[in-house]
Amino acid sequence: MGKPTGFLEIERHDRTYEPAKARLKTWKEFVRPLPQVELREQAARCMDCGIPFCHQGCPVNNQIPDFNNLVYRDQWKAALENLQSTNNFPEFTGRVCPAPCEASCTLNIDDNPVTIKTIECQIVDRGWEEGWIVPTPSLRGTGKRVAVAGSGPAGLACAQQLARAGHAPTVFEKSDRIGGLLRYGIPDFKMEKHLIDRRIRQMEAEGVIFRTNFEVGATVSVQRLLDDYDVLVMAGGAEAPRDLEVPGRELSGVHYAMEFLTQQNKRGAGDPETLAAPGGSTISAAGKHVVVIGGGDTGSDCIGTSNRQGAASVVQLEIMPRPPEREDKALTWPDWPLKLRTSSSQEEGAERDFAVATRRTIGKDGQVTALECVRLEWAQGDGGRLEMREVEGSEFELKADLVLLAMGFTGPRKPGLVEQSAADLDPRGNVAANVIDYRTSAANIFTCGDMRRGQSLVVWAIREGRQCARAVDEFLMGASKLPR
């Protein structure tokens, strides 16, 4: 334990943001790191619990009390080694993970958890600054070749672990750049993309081969890959978006969130508009009344992007009722609680409305101009489950020049990779595989990440990629020294 009385003497203090007016003028990250002296104090708040509940909240099994203790003792390089023993990409999770570990922290019982996410991010950022993070290639090769379809966090983690085990992984990505939704789903102001490029260079030096503009199931068949590689890992994510099935859906100005976010990330990467918006269909919020349907992280990303593009107004609609301001700790801790959360993007300017359903989109000359909405009430049905009912007489119209659908994803896209693999699907439409061996029903094909579990967090994708790599290593070699 770093400092036995630290949690009694030191108040929680986390990173701060640049002022909203300043950060809305740029696409750069706006989080202000803590000074190292102050970060050391925050690490001293860790209680090094006999049963560290933060471990149950962390999908990648970070040894949180250990690296907190090392930071408190100014042993930063050792803290980095500890952190990277469980997490391939702490610079990603330290920026975009919602930190379920902090929800599980014992100190969160009174709303003052250790600043675990901040400490994690600053450990790895210092590691890069000091030059401590270098390629760690395997000393010898196994002669086994593995194809990884998808370059999101699951595919990248799987490929890096396989390379370190001595195999020869090749990552196939259908887009023009590596990173999956890390690249084209998360806005630059939440995570700048040079962080991905830096890791790619490290992975290439470790023996990972990357192929962009190469869609498995289209550019090359699944069978051809199986002929050329010992194993295929399907890590293509859950990319089938949930649609808004209402009259008027076909109107111009109604778009999936990922179409909108991807275009902005391509602009940020320096692509000309013809490449950022294929076919000339430019999506911009500039000067428009924007309605975002969906209250999750993707909807929040749409708000921040719309405000930076110069939207006239932004309204976010959520079909679920407004959650409570505070959770009942006695009922929820150490699990992830349902409570009202306000993101940095929502703080920058957006009207939020809860328990609202969209009945239809209204348009003029083929362009959306408004949404017809109705308020909902949630009541317990005959089976005990909550059911939504429209509130009589609560209909209203909402002005809308741009409607962004951020209602989540229904699973992986079926055409191409999934269909050609002939792998069985689970009842939710994901590729079926367990978390012991990650093997599908098809010979020599494994799967991990959102393609297997459905839409989830970056930290869960990294966990599954690491565990899948171990399963593949055991399959190829009969045993594995890779951690799960």
C-alpha positions in Angstrom: 0.0 0.0 0.0 1.5 3.3 -1.1 0.2 5.5 1.8 -2.0 3.9 4.4 -3.7 7.2 5.3 -3.8 8.7 1.8 -7.5 8.2 1.2 -8.2 10.0 4.4 -5.9 13.0 3.8 -6.2 13.7 0.1 -9.4 14.7 -1.8 -10.1 13.3 -5.2 -8.9 15.6 -8.0 -9.2 14.6 -11.7 -8.1 16.1 -15.0 -9.8 19.3 -16.1 -10.9 20.5 -19.6 -10.1 23.5 -21.7 -13.0 26.0 -21.5 -15.9 25.0 -23.8 -15.6 28.2 -25.9 -11.9 27.5 -26.6 -12.2 23.8 -27.3 -15.1 24.2 -29.7 -12.7 26.1 -32.0 -10.4 23.1 -32.5 -10.5 19.4 -33.2 -7.6 18.7 -30.8 -7.9 16.9 -27.5 -8.7 19.3 -24.7 -8.0 17.3 -21.5 -5.4 18.9 -19.2 -3.2 16.3 -17.6 -2.4 16.5 -13.9 1.0 17.6 -12.8 3.1 14.6 -11.8 3.3 15.7 -8.2 -0.5 15.9 -8.0 -0.9 12.6 -9.8 1.4 10.9 -7.3 -0.9 12.2 -4.5 -4.0 10.8 -6.3 -2.3 7.4 -6.6 -1.7 7.6 -2.8 -5.5 7.6 -2.3 -5.6 3.9 -3.4 -6.5 1.7 -0.4 -4.8 -1.5 -1.8 -8.0 -3.4 -0.8 -7.7 -7.0 0.4 -10.3 -7.7 -2.3 -9.7 -5.0 -5.0 -13.2 -4.5 -6.4 -11.7 -2.4 -9.2 -10.4 -5.6 -10.6 -13.9 -6.9 -11.2 -14.8 -3.6 -13.0 -11.8 -3.8 -15.4 -12.3 -6.2 -18.3 -8.6 -6.4 -19.1 -7.7 -7.3 -15.5 -5.4 -4.3 -14.9 -3.5 -4.7 -11.6 -4.7 -1.3 -10.5 -3.5 -1.2 -6.9 -0.1 -2.3 -8.0 0.5 0.5 -10.6 -1.0 3.0 -8.2 1.6 2.0 -5.6 4.4 2.3 -8.2 3.3 5.7 -9.3 3.1 6.9 -5.6 6.7 5.7 -5.2 7.8 7.4 -8.5 8.6 4.1 -10.1 7.1 5.1 -13.4 8.8 2.6 -15.7 7.8 -0.3 -13.5 4.3 1.1 -13.4 4.3 1.1 -17.2 5.5 -2.5 -17.4 2.8 -3.6 -15.0 0.1 -1.7 -17.0 1.2 -3.1 -20.4 1.3 -6.6 -19.0 -2.5 -6.6 -19.1 -3.4 -3.9 -21.6 -2.0 -3.5 -25.1 -3.3 0.0 -25.6 -3.6 2.0 -22.4 -3.5 5.3 -24.4 -6.8 4.3 -26.0 -8.6 3.2 -22.9 -7.1 6.0 -20.9 -9.0 8.4 -23.2 -12.2 6.7 -24.3 -13.0 4.0 -21.6 -15.9 5.0 -19.3 -13.8 3.6 -16.4 -16.0 0.8 -14.9 -13.0 0.3 -12.6 -13.8 3.6 -10.9 -17.4 2.7 -10.4 -16.2 -0.5 -8.6 -13.6 1.3 -6.5 -14.2 1.0 -2.7 -13.9 4.7 -2.3 -16.8 5.1 -4.8 -19.2 4.1 -2.0 -19.1 7.8 -1.0 -18.6 9.1 -4.6 -14.8 9.7 -4.4 -13.1 6.9 -6.3 -9.4 6.9 -7.1 -8.7 8.6 -10.5 -7.7 5.3 -12.0 -8.3 6.3 -15.7 -6.3 9.5 -15.3 -3.4 7.6 -13.7 -3.5 4.9 -16.4 -3.4 7.4 -19.2 -0.5 9.5 -17.8 1.6 6.3 -17.1 1.5 5.3 -20.8 1.8 8.9 -22.1 5.0 9.3 -20.0 6.2 5.9 -21.3 6.0 7.2 -24.9 7.6 10.6 -23.9 10.5 8.8 -22.2 11.1 6.3 -25.0 10.3 3.4 -22.7 7.8 1.9 -25.2 9.7 0.0 -27.9 8.9 -2.9 -30.2 9.2 -6.3 -28.5 9.4 -8.8 -31.4 9.5 -12.6 -30.7 13.0 -14.1 -30.6 12.0 -16.9 -33.0 9.1 -17.6 -35.4 6.8 -20.5 -35.4 6.2 -20.6 -39.1 2.4 -20.3 -38.5 0.4 -17.6 -40.4 -2.7 -16.0 -39.1 -5.2 -13.8 -40.9 -7.0 -11.2 -38.8 -10.1 -9.6 -40.5 -10.7 -6.2 -38.9 -8.3 -3.6 -37.4 -10.3 -2.3 -34.5 -9.0 -2.8 -30.9 -9.9 -6.5 -30.9 -8.1 -7.3 -34.1 -5.1 -5.1 -33.2 -4.7 -6.7 -29.7 -5.1 -10.2 -31.1 -2.5 -9.5 -33.9 0.0 -8.0 -31.5 -0.2 -10.9 -29.0 0.1 -13.4 -31.8 3.2 -11.7 -33.2 4.8 -11.7 -29.7 4.1 -15.5 -29.6 6.2 -15.9 -32.8 3.4 -16.2 -35.3 3.1 -14.2 -38.5 -0.2 -12.3 -38.4 -1.6 -10.2 -41.2 -4.4 -7.7 -40.5 -6.9 -7.0 -43.3 -8.8 -3.8 -43.1 -11.5 -2.8 -45.6 -11.0 1.0 -45.0 -8.1 3.1 -46.2 -6.6 3.4 -42.8 -6.0 1.0 -39.8 -8.0 1.4 -36.6 -11.6 0.5 -37.2 -14.0 2.6 -35.1 -11.0 3.9 -33.2 -10.1 5.6 -36.4 -13.4 6.4 -38.0 -15.9 6.3 -35.1 -14.2 8.2 -32.3 -13.8 12.0 -33.0 -10.4 13.5 -33.0 -11.2 15.7 -30.0 -11.6 12.6 -27.9 -8.6 10.7 -29.2 -6.2 12.1 -31.8 -5.3 9.6 -34.5 -1.5 9.9 -34.2 -1.9 7.7 -31.2 -3.1 4.8 -33.5 -0.3 5.5 -36.0 2.3 5.3 -33.3 1.1 1.8 -32.2 0.9 0.6 -35.8 4.6 1.5 -36.3 5.4 -0.5 -33.1 3.4 -3.5 -34.3 5.0 -3.5 -37.7 8.4 -3.6 -36.1 7.1 -6.6 -34.1 6.2 -8.4 -37.3 2.5 -7.6 -37.9 1.6 -7.0 -41.6 -1.2 -4.6 -42.4 -3.3 -4.6 -45.6 -5.7 -1.7 -46.1 -8.5 -1.3 -48.7 -8.7 -5.1 -48.4 -12.2 -6.5 -47.5 -12.3 -10.1 -46.6 -15.4 -11.5 -48.3 -15.1 -9.0 -51.1 -11.5 -8.3 -52.2 -10.6 -11.8 -51.2 -12.8 -14.8 -50.3 -12.8 -16.4 -46.9 -11.8 -19.7 -48.5 -8.8 -18.2 -50.2 -7.6 -16.9 -46.9 -8.1 -20.3 -45.3 -6.0 -21.8 -48.2 -3.2 -19.4 -47.5 -3.3 -19.1 -43.7 -3.4 -21.6 -40.8 -6.1 -19.7 -39.0 -8.6 -16.9 -39.7 -9.7 -14.6 -36.8 -12.9 -12.6 -37.5 -12.7 -9.3 -35.6 -14.8 -7.2 -37.9 -16.9 -5.5 -35.2 -20.7 -4.9 -34.9 -21.2 -2.5 -37.8 -24.9 -3.1 -38.7 -26.6 0.1 -37.4 -30.1 0.1 -35.9 -32.4 1.9 -38.2 -35.3 4.3 -37.6 -38.3 2.6 -39.1 -40.7 5.4 -39.5 -42.4 7.1 -42.4 -40.1 9.6 -44.1 -36.9 7.8 -43.2 -35.9 8.1 -46.9 -35.8 12.0 -46.7 -32.5 13.7 -47.4 -30.8 14.8 -44.3 -31.4 11.7 -42.2 -28.2 9.8 -41.7 -26.6 7.1 -39.6 -24.2 8.5 -37.0 -21.2 6.6 -38.4 -21.7 8.2 -41.9 -21.4 11.6 -40.2 -18.6 10.8 -37.9 -16.5 9.0 -40.5 -16.7 12.0 -42.9 -15.4 14.4 -40.2 -12.5 12.1 -39.2 -11.5 11.8 -42.9 -11.5 15.6 -43.1 -9.4 15.7 -40.0 -7.0 13.3 -41.6 -6.5 15.7 -44.5 -8.6 13.9 -47.1 -10.2 16.1 -49.7 -14.0 16.3 -49.6 -14.3 13.9 -52.6 -12.7 11.2 -50.5 -14.2 12.3 -47.1 -17.7 12.1 -48.7 -17.7 9.4 -51.4 -20.2 10.1 -54.2 -20.3 13.8 -53.2 -22.8 13.3 -50.4 -21.4 15.8 -47.9 -22.9 15.7 -44.4 -22.4 18.9 -42.5 -24.1 20.4 -39.4 -23.0 24.0 -40.2 -25.9 26.4 -39.7 -28.4 23.5 -39.2 -30.8 22.5 -36.5 -29.5 19.0 -35.6 -31.5 16.3 -33.9 -29.5 13.3 -32.5 -31.6 10.2 -31.8 -29.9 8.1 -29.2 -28.5 9.0 -25.8 -25.3 7.0 -25.7 -21.6 7.7 -26.4 -22.1 7.8 -30.2 -24.9 10.3 -29.8 -22.6 12.4 -27.6 -19.9 12.2 -30.3 -22.4 13.5 -32.8 -23.2 16.5 -30.5 -19.5 17.5 -30.1 -18.9 17.1 -33.8 -22.1 19.1 -34.7 -21.1 22.0 -32.4 -17.6 22.2 -33.8 -19.1 22.3 -37.3 -21.2 25.3 -36.3 -24.7 23.8 -35.8 -27.5 26.4 -35.1 -28.9 24.1 -32.4 -28.5 20.5 -31.2 -31.2 18.4 -29.6 -30.6 14.9 -28.3 -33.5 12.5 -27.9 -33.5 9.4 -25.7 -36.3 6.8 -25.7 -35.6 5.7 -22.2 -36.8 7.8 -19.2 -34.4 10.2 -17.5 -32.2 8.3 -15.1 -31.7 9.4 -11.5 -29.1 12.0 -10.6 -27.5 9.5 -8.1 -27.6 5.8 -7.9 -28.5 3.8 -4.7 -25.0 2.6 -3.8 -26.4 -0.1 -1.5 -28.1 -1.7 -4.5 -25.6 -1.1 -7.3 -22.0 -0.9 -6.0 -19.7 -2.4 -7.2 -21.6 -2.8 -10.5 -21.9 -0.2 -13.2 -24.8 2.0 -12.1 -27.6 3.5 -14.1 -27.5 7.2 -13.4 -27.6 10.5 -15.2 -24.2 11.2 -16.9 -23.3 14.4 -18.7 -20.5 14.1 -21.3 -18.1 16.9 -22.2 -19.9 17.2 -25.5 -23.2 17.6 -23.9 -21.7 20.3 -21.6 -20.7 22.2 -24.7 -24.3 22.8 -25.7 -27.2 20.5 -26.4 -30.8 20.2 -25.2 -31.5 16.7 -23.9 -35.0 15.2 -23.9 -35.9 11.8 -22.4 -38.7 9.3 -22.9 -39.4 10.6 -26.4 -40.2 8.5 -29.5 -40.1 9.6 -33.1 -43.3 8.9 -35.1 -42.2 10.2 -38.5 -40.0 12.6 -40.3 -41.5 15.6 -42.1 -40.0 17.0 -45.2 -40.3 19.5 -48.0 -39.0 18.9 -51.5 -37.3 15.7 -50.4 -35.4 17.3 -47.5 -36.2 16.7 -43.8 -37.5 19.8 -42.0 -39.0 18.4 -38.8 -39.7 15.4 -36.7 -43.0 14.4 -35.3 -42.4 13.1 -31.8 -44.5 11.8 -28.9 -43.7 11.5 -25.2 -43.6 8.1 -23.5 -44.4 6.6 -20.2 -42.8 3.4 -19.0 -45.0 1.1 -17.0 -44.7 -2.5 -15.8 -46.5 -4.9 -18.2 -48.2 -8.2 -17.5 -44.9 -10.2 -17.6 -43.3 -7.8 -15.1 -41.1 -6.1 -17.8 -41.2 -2.4 -18.4 -43.3 -1.4 -21.5 -43.4 1.9 -23.2 -46.7 3.6 -23.9 -47.4 6.8 -25.7 -48.8 9.6 -23.6 -52.1 10.7 -25.1 -52.1 14.2 -26.4 -48.3 14.7 -26.0 -47.4 14.9 -29.7 -45.0 17.7 -30.7 -42.9 18.7 -33.7 -39.2 19.4 -33.5 -37.4 21.5 -36.1 -34.7 19.4 -37.9 -32.5 20.1 -40.9 -30.1 17.2 -40.0 -31.2 14.0 -38.2 -28.4 11.7 -36.9 -29.3 8.1 -36.0 -27.2 7.0 -33.0 -29.3 4.2 -31.7 -26.6 1.6 -31.5 -25.8 -1.5 -33.6 -27.7 -4.8 -34.2 -24.6 -6.9 -34.7 -22.0 -7.6 -37.5 -22.8 -7.0 -41.1 -23.8 -10.4 -42.6 -22.8 -10.1 -46.3 -19.3 -11.0 -47.2 -17.1 -12.2 -44.3 -19.8 -13.6 -42.0 -21.8 -15.3 -44.8 -18.8 -16.8 -46.5 -17.4 -18.1 -43.2 -20.6 -20.2 -42.8 -20.1 -19.9 -39.0 -23.2 -20.3 -36.7 -24.8 -17.2 -35.2 -26.1 -16.8 -31.7 -29.8 -15.7 -31.1 -28.7 -12.0 -31.2 -27.2 -12.4 -34.7 -23.5 -12.3 -33.5 -21.0 -14.9 -34.5 -21.3 -17.7 -32.0 -18.2 -18.7 -30.0 -17.5 -19.1 -26.3 -14.9 -17.2 -24.2 -12.8 -20.3 -23.5 -11.5 -21.1 -27.0 -13.2 -18.4 -29.2 -13.6 -20.9 -31.9 -16.6 -20.7 -34.3 -18.4 -23.6 -35.7 -16.3 -23.3 -38.9 -13.0 -25.1 -39.1 -9.9 -23.0 -38.3 -12.0 -19.8 -37.8 -12.0 -17.9 -34.6 -13.8 -14.7 -33.6 -13.5 -12.0 -31.0 -14.6 -8.5 -30.0 -18.0 -6.9 -31.0 -18.4 -9.4 -33.8 -18.8 -12.1 -31.1 -20.3 -10.2 -28.1 -22.2 -7.4 -29.8 -21.5 -3.7 -29.5 -19.5 -3.0 -26.4 -16.5 -1.0 -25.1 -13.0 -0.7 -26.4 -11.7 -2.3 -23.2 -13.8 -5.4 -23.8 -12.6 -5.6 -27.3 -8.9 -5.5 -26.1 -9.7 -8.2 -23.6 -11.3 -10.5 -26.2 -8.5 -9.9 -28.7 -5.9 -10.9 -26.1 -7.8 -14.0 -25.0 -8.5 -15.0 -28.6 -4.8 -14.8 -29.4 -4.0 -17.2 -26.5 -6.7 -19.6 -27.8 -5.2 -19.4 -31.3 -1.7 -20.0 -30.0 -2.9 -23.1 -28.1 -4.7 -24.4 -31.2 -1.6 -24.0 -33.3 1.1 -25.1 -30.8 -0.8 -27.3 -28.3 0.1 -24.9 -25.4 0.5 -21.2 -24.9 2.5 -18.9 -22.6 0.4 -15.9 -23.6 -1.7 -14.4 -20.7 -5.4 -14.5 -20.9 
